[in-house]
Amino acid sequence: MLTSSNEGPDIEACFALGANSYIVKPVDSDNFFKAIKEIGLYWMVFSQSAHP
């Protein structure tokens, strides 16, 4: 989940609905683009698929 909310109930609801990651996006555009790049790296390197 990529969102602007850092509220506990929102985080809990997302995990209850099956999210496997919760990331609060930065509001500053430079930091946002840096975060997106790092998220891409995270998914490519660390994320495991349910289907090998």
mmCIF entry with sequence, helices, sheets and N, C-alpha, C, O atoms, coordinates in Angstrom:
data_MODEL
# 
_entry.id   MODEL 
# 
_entity.id                         1 
_entity.type                       polymer 
_entity.pdbx_number_of_molecules   1 
# 
_entity_poly.entity_id                      1 
_entity_poly.type                           'polypeptide(L)' 
_entity_poly.nstd_linkage                   no 
_entity_poly.nstd_monomer                   no 
_entity_poly.pdbx_seq_one_letter_code       MLTSSNEGPDIEACFALGANSYIVKPVDSDNFFKAIKEIGLYWMVFSQSAHP 
_entity_poly.pdbx_seq_one_letter_code_can   MLTSSNEGPDIEACFALGANSYIVKPVDSDNFFKAIKEIGLYWMVFSQSAHP 
_entity_poly.pdbx_strand_id                 A 
# 
loop_
_entity_poly_seq.entity_id 
_entity_poly_seq.num 
_entity_poly_seq.mon_id 
_entity_poly_seq.hetero 
1 1  MET n 
1 2  LEU n 
1 3  THR n 
1 4  SER n 
1 5  SER n 
1 6  ASN n 
1 7  GLU n 
1 8  GLY n 
1 9  PRO n 
1 10 ASP n 
1 11 ILE n 
1 12 GLU n 
1 13 ALA n 
1 14 CYS n 
1 15 PHE n 
1 16 ALA n 
1 17 LEU n 
1 18 GLY n 
1 19 ALA n 
1 20 ASN n 
1 21 SER n 
1 22 TYR n 
1 23 ILE n 
1 24 VAL n 
1 25 LYS n 
1 26 PRO n 
1 27 VAL n 
1 28 ASP n 
1 29 SER n 
1 30 ASP n 
1 31 ASN n 
1 32 PHE n 
1 33 PHE n 
1 34 LYS n 
1 35 ALA n 
1 36 ILE n 
1 37 LYS n 
1 38 GLU n 
1 39 ILE n 
1 40 GLY n 
1 41 LEU n 
1 42 TYR n 
1 43 TRP n 
1 44 MET n 
1 45 VAL n 
1 46 PHE n 
1 47 SER n 
1 48 GLN n 
1 49 SER n 
1 50 ALA n 
1 51 HIS n 
1 52 PRO n 
# 
_struct_asym.id          A 
_struct_asym.entity_id   1 
# 
loop_
_struct_conf.conf_type_id 
_struct_conf.id 
_struct_conf.pdbx_PDB_helix_id 
_struct_conf.beg_label_comp_id 
_struct_conf.beg_label_asym_id 
_struct_conf.beg_label_seq_id 
_struct_conf.pdbx_beg_PDB_ins_code 
_struct_conf.end_label_comp_id 
_struct_conf.end_label_asym_id 
_struct_conf.end_label_seq_id 
_struct_conf.pdbx_end_PDB_ins_code 
_struct_conf.beg_auth_comp_id 
_struct_conf.beg_auth_asym_id 
_struct_conf.beg_auth_seq_id 
_struct_conf.end_auth_comp_id 
_struct_conf.end_auth_asym_id 
_struct_conf.end_auth_seq_id 
_struct_conf.pdbx_PDB_helix_class 
_struct_conf.details 
_struct_conf.pdbx_PDB_helix_length 
HELX_P HELX_P1 AA1 GLY A 8  ? ALA A 16 ? GLY A 8  ALA A 16 1 ? 9  
HELX_P HELX_P2 AA2 SER A 29 ? VAL A 45 ? SER A 29 VAL A 45 1 ? 17 
# 
_struct_conf_type.id          HELX_P 
_struct_conf_type.criteria    ? 
_struct_conf_type.reference   ? 
# 
_struct_sheet.id               AA1 
_struct_sheet.type             ? 
_struct_sheet.number_strands   2 
_struct_sheet.details          ? 
# 
_struct_sheet_order.sheet_id     AA1 
_struct_sheet_order.range_id_1   1 
_struct_sheet_order.range_id_2   2 
_struct_sheet_order.offset       ? 
_struct_sheet_order.sense        parallel 
# 
loop_
_struct_sheet_range.sheet_id 
_struct_sheet_range.id 
_struct_sheet_range.beg_label_comp_id 
_struct_sheet_range.beg_label_asym_id 
_struct_sheet_range.beg_label_seq_id 
_struct_sheet_range.pdbx_beg_PDB_ins_code 
_struct_sheet_range.end_label_comp_id 
_struct_sheet_range.end_label_asym_id 
_struct_sheet_range.end_label_seq_id 
_struct_sheet_range.pdbx_end_PDB_ins_code 
_struct_sheet_range.beg_auth_comp_id 
_struct_sheet_range.beg_auth_asym_id 
_struct_sheet_range.beg_auth_seq_id 
_struct_sheet_range.end_auth_comp_id 
_struct_sheet_range.end_auth_asym_id 
_struct_sheet_range.end_auth_seq_id 
AA1 1 LEU A 2  ? THR A 3  ? LEU A 2  THR A 3  
AA1 2 ILE A 23 ? VAL A 24 ? ILE A 23 VAL A 24 
# 
loop_
_atom_site.group_PDB 
_atom_site.id 
_atom_site.type_symbol 
_atom_site.label_atom_id 
_atom_site.label_alt_id 
_atom_site.label_comp_id 
_atom_site.label_asym_id 
_atom_site.label_entity_id 
_atom_site.label_seq_id 
_atom_site.pdbx_PDB_ins_code 
_atom_site.Cartn_x 
_atom_site.Cartn_y 
_atom_site.Cartn_z 
_atom_site.occupancy 
_atom_site.B_iso_or_equiv 
_atom_site.pdbx_formal_charge 
_atom_site.auth_seq_id 
_atom_site.auth_comp_id 
_atom_site.auth_asym_id 
_atom_site.auth_atom_id 
_atom_site.pdbx_PDB_model_num 
ATOM 1   N N  . MET A 1 1  ? 0.851  -1.163  0.000   1.00 0.00 ? 1  MET A N  1 
ATOM 2   C CA . MET A 1 1  ? 0.000  0.000   0.000   1.00 0.00 ? 1  MET A CA 1 
ATOM 3   C C  . MET A 1 1  ? 0.897  1.225   0.000   1.00 0.00 ? 1  MET A C  1 
ATOM 4   O O  . MET A 1 1  ? 1.782  1.344   0.847   1.00 0.00 ? 1  MET A O  1 
ATOM 5   N N  . LEU A 1 2  ? 0.682  2.123   -0.925  1.00 0.00 ? 2  LEU A N  1 
ATOM 6   C CA . LEU A 1 2  ? 1.364  3.418   -0.963  1.00 0.00 ? 2  LEU A CA 1 
ATOM 7   C C  . LEU A 1 2  ? 0.297  4.471   -0.720  1.00 0.00 ? 2  LEU A C  1 
ATOM 8   O O  . LEU A 1 2  ? -0.649 4.598   -1.498  1.00 0.00 ? 2  LEU A O  1 
ATOM 9   N N  . THR A 1 3  ? 0.453  5.230   0.365   1.00 0.00 ? 3  THR A N  1 
ATOM 10  C CA . THR A 1 3  ? -0.602 6.138   0.789   1.00 0.00 ? 3  THR A CA 1 
ATOM 11  C C  . THR A 1 3  ? -0.031 7.376   1.469   1.00 0.00 ? 3  THR A C  1 
ATOM 12  O O  . THR A 1 3  ? 1.163  7.430   1.766   1.00 0.00 ? 3  THR A O  1 
ATOM 13  N N  . SER A 1 4  ? -0.861 8.344   1.709   1.00 0.00 ? 4  SER A N  1 
ATOM 14  C CA . SER A 1 4  ? -0.442 9.540   2.440   1.00 0.00 ? 4  SER A CA 1 
ATOM 15  C C  . SER A 1 4  ? -0.850 9.464   3.916   1.00 0.00 ? 4  SER A C  1 
ATOM 16  O O  . SER A 1 4  ? -0.508 10.345  4.705   1.00 0.00 ? 4  SER A O  1 
ATOM 17  N N  . SER A 1 5  ? -1.577 8.417   4.278   1.00 0.00 ? 5  SER A N  1 
ATOM 18  C CA . SER A 1 5  ? -2.080 8.288   5.650   1.00 0.00 ? 5  SER A CA 1 
ATOM 19  C C  . SER A 1 5  ? -1.088 7.552   6.545   1.00 0.00 ? 5  SER A C  1 
ATOM 20  O O  . SER A 1 5  ? -0.545 6.511   6.176   1.00 0.00 ? 5  SER A O  1 
ATOM 21  N N  . ASN A 1 6  ? -0.869 8.111   7.716   1.00 0.00 ? 6  ASN A N  1 
ATOM 22  C CA . ASN A 1 6  ? -0.028 7.469   8.720   1.00 0.00 ? 6  ASN A CA 1 
ATOM 23  C C  . ASN A 1 6  ? -0.858 7.147   9.969   1.00 0.00 ? 6  ASN A C  1 
ATOM 24  O O  . ASN A 1 6  ? -0.320 7.030   11.070  1.00 0.00 ? 6  ASN A O  1 
ATOM 25  N N  . GLU A 1 7  ? -2.160 7.007   9.783   1.00 0.00 ? 7  GLU A N  1 
ATOM 26  C CA . GLU A 1 7  ? -3.089 6.759   10.880  1.00 0.00 ? 7  GLU A CA 1 
ATOM 27  C C  . GLU A 1 7  ? -3.176 5.264   11.202  1.00 0.00 ? 7  GLU A C  1 
ATOM 28  O O  . GLU A 1 7  ? -3.326 4.435   10.305  1.00 0.00 ? 7  GLU A O  1 
ATOM 29  N N  . GLY A 1 8  ? -3.080 4.938   12.468  1.00 0.00 ? 8  GLY A N  1 
ATOM 30  C CA . GLY A 1 8  ? -3.124 3.548   12.910  1.00 0.00 ? 8  GLY A CA 1 
ATOM 31  C C  . GLY A 1 8  ? -4.287 2.741   12.371  1.00 0.00 ? 8  GLY A C  1 
ATOM 32  O O  . GLY A 1 8  ? -4.078 1.631   11.881  1.00 0.00 ? 8  GLY A O  1 
ATOM 33  N N  . PRO A 1 9  ? -5.515 3.260   12.444  1.00 0.00 ? 9  PRO A N  1 
ATOM 34  C CA . PRO A 1 9  ? -6.655 2.486   11.922  1.00 0.00 ? 9  PRO A CA 1 
ATOM 35  C C  . PRO A 1 9  ? -6.547 2.196   10.417  1.00 0.00 ? 9  PRO A C  1 
ATOM 36  O O  . PRO A 1 9  ? -6.953 1.129   9.958   1.00 0.00 ? 9  PRO A O  1 
ATOM 37  N N  . ASP A 1 10 ? -6.003 3.142   9.663   1.00 0.00 ? 10 ASP A N  1 
ATOM 38  C CA . ASP A 1 10 ? -5.823 2.914   8.223   1.00 0.00 ? 10 ASP A CA 1 
ATOM 39  C C  . ASP A 1 10 ? -4.810 1.806   7.974   1.00 0.00 ? 10 ASP A C  1 
ATOM 40  O O  . ASP A 1 10 ? -5.014 0.946   7.117   1.00 0.00 ? 10 ASP A O  1 
ATOM 41  N N  . ILE A 1 11 ? -3.713 1.834   8.732   1.00 0.00 ? 11 ILE A N  1 
ATOM 42  C CA . ILE A 1 11 ? -2.678 0.813   8.596   1.00 0.00 ? 11 ILE A CA 1 
ATOM 43  C C  . ILE A 1 11 ? -3.250 -0.562  8.943   1.00 0.00 ? 11 ILE A C  1 
ATOM 44  O O  . ILE A 1 11 ? -3.060 -1.529  8.206   1.00 0.00 ? 11 ILE A O  1 
ATOM 45  N N  . GLU A 1 12 ? -3.946 -0.635  10.064  1.00 0.00 ? 12 GLU A N  1 
ATOM 46  C CA . GLU A 1 12 ? -4.542 -1.905  10.491  1.00 0.00 ? 12 GLU A CA 1 
ATOM 47  C C  . GLU A 1 12 ? -5.541 -2.428  9.457   1.00 0.00 ? 12 GLU A C  1 
ATOM 48  O O  . GLU A 1 12 ? -5.563 -3.624  9.167   1.00 0.00 ? 12 GLU A O  1 
ATOM 49  N N  . ALA A 1 13 ? -6.362 -1.543  8.903   1.00 0.00 ? 13 ALA A N  1 
ATOM 50  C CA . ALA A 1 13 ? -7.359 -1.958  7.915   1.00 0.00 ? 13 ALA A CA 1 
ATOM 51  C C  . ALA A 1 13 ? -6.697 -2.522  6.662   1.00 0.00 ? 13 ALA A C  1 
ATOM 52  O O  . ALA A 1 13 ? -7.152 -3.525  6.113   1.00 0.00 ? 13 ALA A O  1 
ATOM 53  N N  . CYS A 1 14 ? -5.631 -1.882  6.216   1.00 0.00 ? 14 CYS A N  1 
ATOM 54  C CA . CYS A 1 14 ? -4.948 -2.365  5.006   1.00 0.00 ? 14 CYS A CA 1 
ATOM 55  C C  . CYS A 1 14 ? -4.365 -3.758  5.213   1.00 0.00 ? 14 CYS A C  1 
ATOM 56  O O  . CYS A 1 14 ? -4.507 -4.627  4.353   1.00 0.00 ? 14 CYS A O  1 
ATOM 57  N N  . PHE A 1 15 ? -3.709 -3.974  6.357   1.00 0.00 ? 15 PHE A N  1 
ATOM 58  C CA . PHE A 1 15 ? -3.169 -5.303  6.623   1.00 0.00 ? 15 PHE A CA 1 
ATOM 59  C C  . PHE A 1 15 ? -4.282 -6.330  6.792   1.00 0.00 ? 15 PHE A C  1 
ATOM 60  O O  . PHE A 1 15 ? -4.127 -7.477  6.374   1.00 0.00 ? 15 PHE A O  1 
ATOM 61  N N  . ALA A 1 16 ? -5.386 -5.941  7.389   1.00 0.00 ? 16 ALA A N  1 
ATOM 62  C CA . ALA A 1 16 ? -6.528 -6.851  7.554   1.00 0.00 ? 16 ALA A CA 1 
ATOM 63  C C  . ALA A 1 16 ? -7.117 -7.238  6.203   1.00 0.00 ? 16 ALA A C  1 
ATOM 64  O O  . ALA A 1 16 ? -7.662 -8.331  6.049   1.00 0.00 ? 16 ALA A O  1 
ATOM 65  N N  . LEU A 1 17 ? -7.007 -6.342  5.226   1.00 0.00 ? 17 LEU A N  1 
ATOM 66  C CA . LEU A 1 17 ? -7.535 -6.612  3.884   1.00 0.00 ? 17 LEU A CA 1 
ATOM 67  C C  . LEU A 1 17 ? -6.526 -7.327  2.987   1.00 0.00 ? 17 LEU A C  1 
ATOM 68  O O  . LEU A 1 17 ? -6.821 -7.617  1.828   1.00 0.00 ? 17 LEU A O  1 
ATOM 69  N N  . GLY A 1 18 ? -5.330 -7.612  3.524   1.00 0.00 ? 18 GLY A N  1 
ATOM 70  C CA . GLY A 1 18 ? -4.375 -8.417  2.761   1.00 0.00 ? 18 GLY A CA 1 
ATOM 71  C C  . GLY A 1 18 ? -3.135 -7.704  2.261   1.00 0.00 ? 18 GLY A C  1 
ATOM 72  O O  . GLY A 1 18 ? -2.326 -8.312  1.560   1.00 0.00 ? 18 GLY A O  1 
ATOM 73  N N  . ALA A 1 19 ? -2.959 -6.442  2.594   1.00 0.00 ? 19 ALA A N  1 
ATOM 74  C CA . ALA A 1 19 ? -1.742 -5.747  2.166   1.00 0.00 ? 19 ALA A CA 1 
ATOM 75  C C  . ALA A 1 19 ? -0.534 -6.424  2.798   1.00 0.00 ? 19 ALA A C  1 
ATOM 76  O O  . ALA A 1 19 ? -0.607 -6.886  3.937   1.00 0.00 ? 19 ALA A O  1 
ATOM 77  N N  . ASN A 1 20 ? 0.577  -6.486  2.069   1.00 0.00 ? 20 ASN A N  1 
ATOM 78  C CA . ASN A 1 20 ? 1.777  -7.079  2.644   1.00 0.00 ? 20 ASN A CA 1 
ATOM 79  C C  . ASN A 1 20 ? 2.854  -6.042  2.928   1.00 0.00 ? 20 ASN A C  1 
ATOM 80  O O  . ASN A 1 20 ? 3.939  -6.372  3.406   1.00 0.00 ? 20 ASN A O  1 
ATOM 81  N N  . SER A 1 21 ? 2.542  -4.775  2.626   1.00 0.00 ? 21 SER A N  1 
ATOM 82  C CA . SER A 1 21 ? 3.469  -3.686  2.903   1.00 0.00 ? 21 SER A CA 1 
ATOM 83  C C  . SER A 1 21 ? 2.673  -2.388  2.963   1.00 0.00 ? 21 SER A C  1 
ATOM 84  O O  . SER A 1 21 ? 1.687  -2.228  2.244   1.00 0.00 ? 21 SER A O  1 
ATOM 85  N N  . TYR A 1 22 ? 3.100  -1.460  3.818   1.00 0.00 ? 22 TYR A N  1 
ATOM 86  C CA . TYR A 1 22 ? 2.402  -0.188  3.980   1.00 0.00 ? 22 TYR A CA 1 
ATOM 87  C C  . TYR A 1 22 ? 3.455  0.907   3.977   1.00 0.00 ? 22 TYR A C  1 
ATOM 88  O O  . TYR A 1 22 ? 4.295  0.965   4.875   1.00 0.00 ? 22 TYR A O  1 
ATOM 89  N N  . ILE A 1 23 ? 3.414  1.763   2.987   1.00 0.00 ? 23 ILE A N  1 
ATOM 90  C CA . ILE A 1 23 ? 4.413  2.818   2.830   1.00 0.00 ? 23 ILE A CA 1 
ATOM 91  C C  . ILE A 1 23 ? 3.710  4.169   2.760   1.00 0.00 ? 23 ILE A C  1 
ATOM 92  O O  . ILE A 1 23 ? 2.817  4.376   1.938   1.00 0.00 ? 23 ILE A O  1 
ATOM 93  N N  . VAL A 1 24 ? 4.125  5.084   3.633   1.00 0.00 ? 24 VAL A N  1 
ATOM 94  C CA . VAL A 1 24 ? 3.576  6.441   3.627   1.00 0.00 ? 24 VAL A CA 1 
ATOM 95  C C  . VAL A 1 24 ? 4.434  7.274   2.677   1.00 0.00 ? 24 VAL A C  1 
ATOM 96  O O  . VAL A 1 24 ? 5.639  7.425   2.881   1.00 0.00 ? 24 VAL A O  1 
ATOM 97  N N  . LYS A 1 25 ? 3.799  7.810   1.641   1.00 0.00 ? 25 LYS A N  1 
ATOM 98  C CA . LYS A 1 25 ? 4.558  8.542   0.631   1.00 0.00 ? 25 LYS A CA 1 
ATOM 99  C C  . LYS A 1 25 ? 4.940  9.933   1.126   1.00 0.00 ? 25 LYS A C  1 
ATOM 100 O O  . LYS A 1 25 ? 4.158  10.601  1.801   1.00 0.00 ? 25 LYS A O  1 
ATOM 101 N N  . PRO A 1 26 ? 6.147  10.356  0.783   1.00 0.00 ? 26 PRO A N  1 
ATOM 102 C CA . PRO A 1 26 ? 6.588  11.710  1.132   1.00 0.00 ? 26 PRO A CA 1 
ATOM 103 C C  . PRO A 1 26 ? 5.783  12.752  0.341   1.00 0.00 ? 26 PRO A C  1 
ATOM 104 O O  . PRO A 1 26 ? 5.370  12.493  -0.789  1.00 0.00 ? 26 PRO A O  1 
ATOM 105 N N  . VAL A 1 27 ? 5.565  13.914  0.933   1.00 0.00 ? 27 VAL A N  1 
ATOM 106 C CA . VAL A 1 27 ? 4.823  14.967  0.238   1.00 0.00 ? 27 VAL A CA 1 
ATOM 107 C C  . VAL A 1 27 ? 5.733  15.814  -0.646  1.00 0.00 ? 27 VAL A C  1 
ATOM 108 O O  . VAL A 1 27 ? 5.266  16.398  -1.624  1.00 0.00 ? 27 VAL A O  1 
ATOM 109 N N  . ASP A 1 28 ? 7.014  15.891  -0.323  1.00 0.00 ? 28 ASP A N  1 
ATOM 110 C CA . ASP A 1 28 ? 7.979  16.637  -1.126  1.00 0.00 ? 28 ASP A CA 1 
ATOM 111 C C  . ASP A 1 28 ? 8.277  15.853  -2.411  1.00 0.00 ? 28 ASP A C  1 
ATOM 112 O O  . ASP A 1 28 ? 8.560  14.657  -2.344  1.00 0.00 ? 28 ASP A O  1 
ATOM 113 N N  . SER A 1 29 ? 8.218  16.505  -3.571  1.00 0.00 ? 29 SER A N  1 
ATOM 114 C CA . SER A 1 29 ? 8.348  15.785  -4.839  1.00 0.00 ? 29 SER A CA 1 
ATOM 115 C C  . SER A 1 29 ? 9.705  15.095  -5.000  1.00 0.00 ? 29 SER A C  1 
ATOM 116 O O  . SER A 1 29 ? 9.754  13.977  -5.512  1.00 0.00 ? 29 SER A O  1 
ATOM 117 N N  . ASP A 1 30 ? 10.797 15.718  -4.585  1.00 0.00 ? 30 ASP A N  1 
ATOM 118 C CA . ASP A 1 30 ? 12.114 15.079  -4.704  1.00 0.00 ? 30 ASP A CA 1 
ATOM 119 C C  . ASP A 1 30 ? 12.176 13.806  -3.867  1.00 0.00 ? 30 ASP A C  1 
ATOM 120 O O  . ASP A 1 30 ? 12.663 12.774  -4.330  1.00 0.00 ? 30 ASP A O  1 
ATOM 121 N N  . ASN A 1 31 ? 11.688 13.882  -2.651  1.00 0.00 ? 31 ASN A N  1 
ATOM 122 C CA . ASN A 1 31 ? 11.674 12.706  -1.780  1.00 0.00 ? 31 ASN A CA 1 
ATOM 123 C C  . ASN A 1 31 ? 10.683 11.658  -2.267  1.00 0.00 ? 31 ASN A C  1 
ATOM 124 O O  . ASN A 1 31 ? 10.901 10.460  -2.084  1.00 0.00 ? 31 ASN A O  1 
ATOM 125 N N  . PHE A 1 32 ? 9.601  12.104  -2.881  1.00 0.00 ? 32 PHE A N  1 
ATOM 126 C CA . PHE A 1 32 ? 8.624  11.165  -3.435  1.00 0.00 ? 32 PHE A CA 1 
ATOM 127 C C  . PHE A 1 32 ? 9.255  10.334  -4.540  1.00 0.00 ? 32 PHE A C  1 
ATOM 128 O O  . PHE A 1 32 ? 9.123  9.110   -4.544  1.00 0.00 ? 32 PHE A O  1 
ATOM 129 N N  . PHE A 1 33 ? 9.942  10.982  -5.479  1.00 0.00 ? 33 PHE A N  1 
ATOM 130 C CA . PHE A 1 33 ? 10.559 10.253  -6.587  1.00 0.00 ? 33 PHE A CA 1 
ATOM 131 C C  . PHE A 1 33 ? 11.681 9.333   -6.093  1.00 0.00 ? 33 PHE A C  1 
ATOM 132 O O  . PHE A 1 33 ? 11.873 8.246   -6.638  1.00 0.00 ? 33 PHE A O  1 
ATOM 133 N N  . LYS A 1 34 ? 12.408 9.755   -5.082  1.00 0.00 ? 34 LYS A N  1 
ATOM 134 C CA . LYS A 1 34 ? 13.445 8.908   -4.492  1.00 0.00 ? 34 LYS A CA 1 
ATOM 135 C C  . LYS A 1 34 ? 12.802 7.683   -3.846  1.00 0.00 ? 34 LYS A C  1 
ATOM 136 O O  . LYS A 1 34 ? 13.298 6.566   -3.992  1.00 0.00 ? 34 LYS A O  1 
ATOM 137 N N  . ALA A 1 35 ? 11.710 7.892   -3.140  1.00 0.00 ? 35 ALA A N  1 
ATOM 138 C CA . ALA A 1 35 ? 11.011 6.780   -2.485  1.00 0.00 ? 35 ALA A CA 1 
ATOM 139 C C  . ALA A 1 35 ? 10.480 5.786   -3.515  1.00 0.00 ? 35 ALA A C  1 
ATOM 140 O O  . ALA A 1 35 ? 10.577 4.576   -3.313  1.00 0.00 ? 35 ALA A O  1 
ATOM 141 N N  . ILE A 1 36 ? 9.923  6.284   -4.612  1.00 0.00 ? 36 ILE A N  1 
ATOM 142 C CA . ILE A 1 36 ? 9.400  5.397   -5.662  1.00 0.00 ? 36 ILE A CA 1 
ATOM 143 C C  . ILE A 1 36 ? 10.522 4.542   -6.231  1.00 0.00 ? 36 ILE A C  1 
ATOM 144 O O  . ILE A 1 36 ? 10.336 3.348   -6.465  1.00 0.00 ? 36 ILE A O  1 
ATOM 145 N N  . LYS A 1 37 ? 11.667 5.135   -6.453  1.00 0.00 ? 37 LYS A N  1 
ATOM 146 C CA . LYS A 1 37 ? 12.821 4.388   -6.968  1.00 0.00 ? 37 LYS A CA 1 
ATOM 147 C C  . LYS A 1 37 ? 13.220 3.294   -5.980  1.00 0.00 ? 37 LYS A C  1 
ATOM 148 O O  . LYS A 1 37 ? 13.478 2.158   -6.376  1.00 0.00 ? 37 LYS A O  1 
ATOM 149 N N  . GLU A 1 38 ? 13.270 3.640   -4.698  1.00 0.00 ? 38 GLU A N  1 
ATOM 150 C CA . GLU A 1 38 ? 13.651 2.662   -3.681  1.00 0.00 ? 38 GLU A CA 1 
ATOM 151 C C  . GLU A 1 38 ? 12.598 1.572   -3.508  1.00 0.00 ? 38 GLU A C  1 
ATOM 152 O O  . GLU A 1 38 ? 12.938 0.421   -3.234  1.00 0.00 ? 38 GLU A O  1 
ATOM 153 N N  . ILE A 1 39 ? 11.334 1.922   -3.664  1.00 0.00 ? 39 ILE A N  1 
ATOM 154 C CA . ILE A 1 39 ? 10.259 0.925   -3.587  1.00 0.00 ? 39 ILE A CA 1 
ATOM 155 C C  . ILE A 1 39 ? 10.414 -0.075  -4.734  1.00 0.00 ? 39 ILE A C  1 
ATOM 156 O O  . ILE A 1 39 ? 10.247 -1.279  -4.538  1.00 0.00 ? 39 ILE A O  1 
ATOM 157 N N  . GLY A 1 40 ? 10.729 0.421   -5.920  1.00 0.00 ? 40 GLY A N  1 
ATOM 158 C CA . GLY A 1 40 ? 10.951 -0.467  -7.063  1.00 0.00 ? 40 GLY A CA 1 
ATOM 159 C C  . GLY A 1 40 ? 12.077 -1.448  -6.784  1.00 0.00 ? 40 GLY A C  1 
ATOM 160 O O  . GLY A 1 40 ? 11.966 -2.634  -7.096  1.00 0.00 ? 40 GLY A O  1 
ATOM 161 N N  . LEU A 1 41 ? 13.153 -0.960  -6.203  1.00 0.00 ? 41 LEU A N  1 
ATOM 162 C CA . LEU A 1 41 ? 14.273 -1.826  -5.853  1.00 0.00 ? 41 LEU A CA 1 
ATOM 163 C C  . LEU A 1 41 ? 13.849 -2.862  -4.819  1.00 0.00 ? 41 LEU A C  1 
ATOM 164 O O  . LEU A 1 41 ? 14.195 -4.038  -4.931  1.00 0.00 ? 41 LEU A O  1 
ATOM 165 N N  . TYR A 1 42 ? 13.110 -2.426  -3.827  1.00 0.00 ? 42 TYR A N  1 
ATOM 166 C CA . TYR A 1 42 ? 12.599 -3.339  -2.796  1.00 0.00 ? 42 TYR A CA 1 
ATOM 167 C C  . TYR A 1 42 ? 11.815 -4.484  -3.432  1.00 0.00 ? 42 TYR A C  1 
ATOM 168 O O  . TYR A 1 42 ? 12.054 -5.649  -3.117  1.00 0.00 ? 42 TYR A O  1 
ATOM 169 N N  . TRP A 1 43 ? 10.886 -4.158  -4.322  1.00 0.00 ? 43 TRP A N  1 
ATOM 170 C CA . TRP A 1 43 ? 10.046 -5.194  -4.926  1.00 0.00 ? 43 TRP A CA 1 
ATOM 171 C C  . TRP A 1 43 ? 10.853 -6.117  -5.825  1.00 0.00 ? 43 TRP A C  1 
ATOM 172 O O  . TRP A 1 43 ? 10.588 -7.318  -5.874  1.00 0.00 ? 43 TRP A O  1 
ATOM 173 N N  . MET A 1 44 ? 11.825 -5.579  -6.532  1.00 0.00 ? 44 MET A N  1 
ATOM 174 C CA . MET A 1 44 ? 12.624 -6.407  -7.441  1.00 0.00 ? 44 MET A CA 1 
ATOM 175 C C  . MET A 1 44 ? 13.567 -7.341  -6.689  1.00 0.00 ? 44 MET A C  1 
ATOM 176 O O  . MET A 1 44 ? 13.800 -8.466  -7.131  1.00 0.00 ? 44 MET A O  1 
ATOM 177 N N  . VAL A 1 45 ? 14.117 -6.886  -5.550  1.00 0.00 ? 45 VAL A N  1 
ATOM 178 C CA . VAL A 1 45 ? 15.142 -7.652  -4.847  1.00 0.00 ? 45 VAL A CA 1 
ATOM 179 C C  . VAL A 1 45 ? 14.574 -8.526  -3.729  1.00 0.00 ? 45 VAL A C  1 
ATOM 180 O O  . VAL A 1 45 ? 14.955 -9.690  -3.606  1.00 0.00 ? 45 VAL A O  1 
ATOM 181 N N  . PHE A 1 46 ? 13.669 -7.983  -2.914  1.00 0.00 ? 46 PHE A N  1 
ATOM 182 C CA . PHE A 1 46 ? 13.261 -8.665  -1.701  1.00 0.00 ? 46 PHE A CA 1 
ATOM 183 C C  . PHE A 1 46 ? 11.908 -9.355  -1.753  1.00 0.00 ? 46 PHE A C  1 
ATOM 184 O O  . PHE A 1 46 ? 11.683 -10.320 -1.022  1.00 0.00 ? 46 PHE A O  1 
ATOM 185 N N  . SER A 1 47 ? 11.011 -8.885  -2.592  1.00 0.00 ? 47 SER A N  1 
ATOM 186 C CA . SER A 1 47 ? 9.658  -9.428  -2.604  1.00 0.00 ? 47 SER A CA 1 
ATOM 187 C C  . SER A 1 47 ? 9.645  -10.837 -3.201  1.00 0.00 ? 47 SER A C  1 
ATOM 188 O O  . SER A 1 47 ? 10.297 -11.102 -4.211  1.00 0.00 ? 47 SER A O  1 
ATOM 189 N N  . GLN A 1 48 ? 8.905  -11.717 -2.572  1.00 0.00 ? 48 GLN A N  1 
ATOM 190 C CA . GLN A 1 48 ? 8.768  -13.086 -3.041  1.00 0.00 ? 48 GLN A CA 1 
ATOM 191 C C  . GLN A 1 48 ? 7.373  -13.285 -3.617  1.00 0.00 ? 48 GLN A C  1 
ATOM 192 O O  . GLN A 1 48 ? 6.380  -12.865 -3.024  1.00 0.00 ? 48 GLN A O  1 
ATOM 193 N N  . SER A 1 49 ? 7.308  -13.911 -4.744  1.00 0.00 ? 49 SER A N  1 
ATOM 194 C CA . SER A 1 49 ? 6.032  -14.200 -5.389  1.00 0.00 ? 49 SER A CA 1 
ATOM 195 C C  . SER A 1 49 ? 5.399  -15.444 -4.789  1.00 0.00 ? 49 SER A C  1 
ATOM 196 O O  . SER A 1 49 ? 6.105  -16.350 -4.346  1.00 0.00 ? 49 SER A O  1 
ATOM 197 N N  . ALA A 1 50 ? 4.094  -15.493 -4.772  1.00 0.00 ? 50 ALA A N  1 
ATOM 198 C CA . ALA A 1 50 ? 3.383  -16.683 -4.315  1.00 0.00 ? 50 ALA A CA 1 
ATOM 199 C C  . ALA A 1 50 ? 3.492  -17.800 -5.341  1.00 0.00 ? 50 ALA A C  1 
ATOM 200 O O  . ALA A 1 50 ? 3.270  -18.970 -5.028  1.00 0.00 ? 50 ALA A O  1 
ATOM 201 N N  . HIS A 1 51 ? 3.837  -17.427 -6.573  1.00 0.00 ? 51 HIS A N  1 
ATOM 202 C CA . HIS A 1 51 ? 3.933  -18.404 -7.669  1.00 0.00 ? 51 HIS A CA 1 
ATOM 203 C C  . HIS A 1 51 ? 5.385  -18.418 -8.178  1.00 0.00 ? 51 HIS A C  1 
ATOM 204 O O  . HIS A 1 51 ? 5.811  -17.484 -8.857  1.00 0.00 ? 51 HIS A O  1 
ATOM 205 N N  . PRO A 1 52 ? 6.140  -19.474 -7.850  1.00 0.00 ? 52 PRO A N  1 
ATOM 206 C CA . PRO A 1 52 ? 7.550  -19.544 -8.282  1.00 0.00 ? 52 PRO A CA 1 
ATOM 207 C C  . PRO A 1 52 ? 7.753  -19.610 -9.754  1.00 0.00 ? 52 PRO A C  1 
ATOM 208 O O  . PRO A 1 52 ? 8.892  -19.671 -10.218 1.00 0.00 ? 52 PRO A O  1 
# 
